[in-house]
């Protein structure tokens, strides 16, 4: 794990229990983990649903990577009109 500069910010929790994380997190999906010490860990990321996780766990990850490698550098053309028939 790379060490990063720590940026300590103090916020006040509103009466409704909300805290604003700031514009840099606007629209982002975050994971919040409450540590045993009571601290909250907030991580920005993309998270995989249970359904997608099951698919990726059954060899699908390797299949997807192989397909992406096979298609790398190729143009893909989809005829929308033909797909509606």
Secondary structure, DSSP 8 states (H G I E B T S, - for coil): --------------TTS-----GGGTT--EEEEE-TTS-EEEEE-----HHHHHHIIIIIHHHHHHHHHHHTT------HHHHT-
